[in-house]
């Protein structure tokens, strides 16, 4: 079996609310292979978004271990965690959160600008990812000139521009109508077919069923992890056949 992209063992995260202790994530263990398309599902309050924050290095767990690309990342300092986030993880949220006074191209360039990439190379890479998400004709449109679906495509391009190992999407279709949501999910499917590893956090069954694997949370714990063998990445299927 190849090295997992993600390996979580006994992850836990608690919050104090008044005099109450809320266990948002409790003893969560799972792994994700490169090239998987996974939904993390559960009703509101199940711990989905907290788990995504832990996997995205936006928060630190109280306990357990988290390995990304073979590297234990729990105990990194904030500067090192920010570097890993910038290099290895692309985020897509429910709201696209584009800069209002910037074009689609300028929004897609933003992570590269933070990384210190020079202008000409930065623009070329941003153009490439915008073309990949079907927006080559909308490069110079401002955010308010784009539809909701186009804005989310820019957000996906922005998440892709650093060529991350992992794409984390938190309710990426939650603010879209059903037709536009279908188009965005089709784009994620295309990206996954290109070999991208995608984790989608959702409460919507119609979104989860588009993925190859569903991890279900309830009260911060995994209660189900289901995946059809024929939807595993090819390298994993070969390992199953050989073992």
C-alpha positions as CSV (number, residue, x, y, z in Angstrom):
1,X,0.0,0.0,0.0
2,X,1.4,3.4,-0.9
3,X,2.1,6.0,1.8
4,X,-1.1,7.8,2.7
5,X,-1.3,11.5,1.9
6,X,-3.2,12.0,5.2
7,X,-3.0,9.8,8.3
8,X,-5.0,10.9,11.4
9,X,-4.7,8.8,14.6
10,X,-6.8,9.6,17.6
11,X,-7.4,13.2,16.7
12,X,-9.4,15.2,19.3
13,X,-10.4,18.8,19.7
14,X,-12.5,20.3,22.6
15,X,-13.8,23.7,23.3
16,X,-15.1,25.3,26.5
17,X,-18.4,27.0,26.3
18,X,-19.3,28.6,29.6
19,X,-18.9,25.8,32.1
20,X,-19.4,23.1,29.5
21,X,-16.8,21.1,27.6
22,X,-17.7,20.4,24.0
23,X,-15.8,17.6,22.3
24,X,-16.0,18.8,18.7
25,X,-13.8,16.0,17.4
26,X,-13.2,12.8,19.5
27,X,-10.7,10.0,18.8
28,X,-10.9,10.3,15.0
29,X,-8.6,8.0,13.0
30,X,-8.5,7.5,9.2
31,X,-6.2,7.8,6.3
32,X,-6.6,9.1,2.7
33,X,-4.5,7.9,-0.2
34,X,-3.3,10.3,-2.9
35,X,-5.9,10.7,-5.6
36,X,-9.0,9.9,-3.5
37,X,-12.2,11.9,-3.6
38,X,-13.7,11.9,-0.1
39,X,-16.8,13.5,1.5
40,X,-16.8,14.2,5.2
41,X,-20.5,14.2,6.0
42,X,-22.8,14.7,9.0
43,X,-25.5,17.0,10.3
44,X,-24.8,20.5,11.7
45,X,-22.7,20.2,14.9
46,X,-21.2,16.8,14.0
47,X,-17.7,18.1,14.0
48,X,-17.2,18.3,10.2
49,X,-15.8,21.8,10.0
50,X,-13.6,21.4,13.1
51,X,-12.1,18.3,11.5
52,X,-11.4,20.3,8.3
53,X,-9.8,23.0,10.3
54,X,-7.5,20.4,11.9
55,X,-6.7,18.8,8.5
56,X,-6.1,22.3,7.0
57,X,-3.7,23.3,9.9
58,X,-6.0,26.1,10.8
59,X,-6.3,24.8,14.3
60,X,-4.2,22.4,16.5
61,X,-5.7,19.3,18.0
62,X,-5.7,18.7,21.7
63,X,-4.6,15.1,21.3
64,X,-3.7,12.6,18.6
65,X,-1.4,12.8,15.6
66,X,-1.7,14.1,12.1
67,X,0.7,13.2,9.3
68,X,0.6,15.0,5.9
69,X,2.7,13.6,3.1
70,X,4.6,11.5,5.6
71,X,5.4,14.5,7.9
72,X,4.0,14.9,11.4
73,X,2.6,18.4,11.4
74,X,0.8,18.7,14.8
75,X,3.8,20.2,16.6
76,X,5.0,22.6,14.0
77,X,5.1,26.3,15.1
78,X,2.7,28.7,13.4
79,X,5.2,29.9,10.9
80,X,6.0,26.4,9.7
81,X,2.2,25.5,9.7
82,X,1.5,28.5,7.5
83,X,4.3,27.4,5.1
84,X,2.8,23.9,4.9
85,X,-0.7,25.4,4.3
86,X,0.6,27.6,1.5
87,X,2.5,24.9,-0.2
88,X,0.4,21.7,0.3
89,X,-3.2,22.7,0.9
90,X,-5.7,24.5,-1.3
91,X,-8.9,25.8,0.4
92,X,-12.4,26.3,-1.1
93,X,-15.1,27.6,1.2
94,X,-18.9,28.1,0.9
95,X,-18.4,31.8,0.0
96,X,-15.8,32.5,-2.6
97,X,-14.4,35.5,-0.6
98,X,-12.9,37.1,-3.6
99,X,-11.3,40.6,-3.5
100,X,-14.0,42.9,-4.7
101,X,-11.7,45.4,-6.4
102,X,-9.6,42.8,-8.2
103,X,-10.1,40.9,-11.4
104,X,-10.4,37.1,-11.7
105,X,-6.8,37.0,-12.7
106,X,-5.6,39.1,-9.8
107,X,-7.6,37.0,-7.3
108,X,-6.1,33.7,-8.7
109,X,-2.6,35.2,-8.5
110,X,-2.9,36.1,-4.8
111,X,-1.3,32.9,-3.2
112,X,1.6,33.3,-5.6
113,X,2.1,36.9,-4.7
114,X,2.2,35.9,-1.0
115,X,4.8,33.3,-2.0
116,X,6.9,36.0,-3.6
117,X,6.6,34.8,-7.2
118,X,7.5,37.5,-9.7
119,X,4.8,39.1,-11.9
120,X,5.2,37.5,-15.3
121,X,5.5,33.9,-14.1
122,X,2.7,34.6,-11.5
123,X,0.3,35.8,-14.2
124,X,1.1,32.8,-16.5
125,X,0.4,30.3,-13.7
126,X,-2.9,32.1,-12.8
127,X,-4.0,32.1,-16.4
128,X,-3.3,28.4,-16.6
129,X,-5.5,27.5,-13.7
130,X,-8.3,29.9,-14.7
131,X,-8.2,28.2,-18.1
132,X,-8.4,24.8,-16.3
133,X,-11.6,25.9,-14.6
134,X,-13.2,27.2,-17.7
135,X,-12.7,31.0,-17.2
136,X,-10.1,31.9,-19.9
137,X,-12.6,34.4,-21.3
138,X,-13.3,36.1,-17.9
139,X,-9.7,36.9,-16.8
140,X,-10.2,40.6,-16.5
141,X,-13.7,40.7,-15.1
142,X,-14.1,42.0,-11.6
143,X,-15.8,39.9,-8.9
144,X,-19.2,41.7,-9.2
145,X,-19.2,41.0,-12.9
146,X,-19.0,37.2,-12.4
147,X,-21.9,34.9,-11.6
148,X,-21.9,32.9,-8.3
149,X,-20.7,29.8,-10.1
150,X,-17.9,31.8,-11.9
151,X,-16.8,33.3,-8.5
152,X,-16.6,29.8,-7.1
153,X,-14.5,28.7,-10.1
154,X,-12.1,31.6,-9.4
155,X,-11.9,30.4,-5.8
156,X,-11.1,26.9,-7.0
157,X,-8.4,28.3,-9.4
158,X,-6.9,30.2,-6.4
159,X,-6.8,27.0,-4.4
160,X,-5.1,25.2,-7.3
161,X,-2.5,27.8,-8.3
162,X,0.2,26.6,-5.9
163,X,-0.3,23.0,-7.1
164,X,-1.2,21.7,-3.6
165,X,-1.2,18.1,-2.6
166,X,-4.7,18.4,-1.0
167,X,-7.8,20.4,-1.8
168,X,-10.1,21.0,1.2
169,X,-13.6,22.2,0.3
170,X,-16.0,23.2,3.0
171,X,-19.6,23.3,1.8
172,X,-18.4,24.5,-1.6
173,X,-21.9,24.4,-3.2
174,X,-23.9,25.6,-0.2
175,X,-24.6,29.1,-1.6
176,X,-25.3,27.9,-5.2
177,X,-28.4,26.9,-7.0
178,X,-28.7,23.3,-8.0
179,X,-27.6,23.7,-11.6
180,X,-24.5,25.7,-10.7
181,X,-23.8,23.3,-7.8
182,X,-23.8,20.4,-10.3
183,X,-21.3,22.3,-12.5
184,X,-18.9,22.9,-9.6
185,X,-19.2,19.3,-8.5
186,X,-18.4,18.2,-12.0
187,X,-15.3,20.4,-11.9
188,X,-14.2,18.7,-8.7
189,X,-14.8,15.3,-10.4
190,X,-12.6,16.4,-13.3
191,X,-9.9,17.6,-11.0
192,X,-10.0,14.3,-9.2
193,X,-9.7,12.4,-12.5
194,X,-6.6,14.5,-13.1
195,X,-5.1,12.9,-9.9
196,X,-6.0,15.6,-7.4
197,X,-6.9,14.6,-3.8
198,X,-10.1,16.3,-2.8
199,X,-11.9,16.3,0.6
200,X,-15.4,17.9,0.6
201,X,-17.1,18.7,3.8
202,X,-20.9,18.6,3.4
203,X,-24.2,17.9,5.0
204,X,-25.9,17.4,1.6
205,X,-26.4,13.8,0.5
206,X,-26.6,14.8,-3.1
207,X,-23.0,16.2,-2.8
208,X,-21.7,13.3,-0.9
209,X,-22.9,10.7,-3.4
210,X,-20.8,12.4,-6.1
211,X,-17.6,11.3,-4.2
212,X,-16.0,7.9,-4.1
213,X,-15.9,7.7,-0.3
214,X,-18.0,9.0,2.5
215,X,-16.7,9.4,6.1
216,X,-19.7,10.1,8.4
217,X,-19.3,12.0,11.7
218,X,-21.7,12.1,14.6
219,X,-21.0,14.0,17.8
220,X,-17.4,14.3,16.7
221,X,-16.8,10.6,16.1
222,X,-16.6,8.6,12.9
223,X,-19.6,6.3,12.7
224,X,-19.2,5.1,9.1
225,X,-16.5,5.0,6.4
226,X,-17.7,3.6,3.2
227,X,-16.0,3.3,-0.2
228,X,-16.6,1.1,-3.2
229,X,-13.5,-0.8,-4.3
230,X,-13.9,0.2,-7.9
231,X,-13.7,3.9,-7.0
232,X,-10.3,3.5,-5.2
233,X,-7.3,5.0,-6.9
234,X,-5.8,2.5,-9.4
235,X,-2.6,2.0,-7.3
236,X,-4.6,1.1,-4.3
237,X,-6.8,-1.4,-6.2
238,X,-3.7,-3.1,-7.5
239,X,-2.4,-3.4,-4.0
240,X,-5.7,-5.1,-2.9
241,X,-5.5,-7.5,-5.8
242,X,-1.9,-8.4,-5.0
243,X,-2.3,-8.9,-1.3
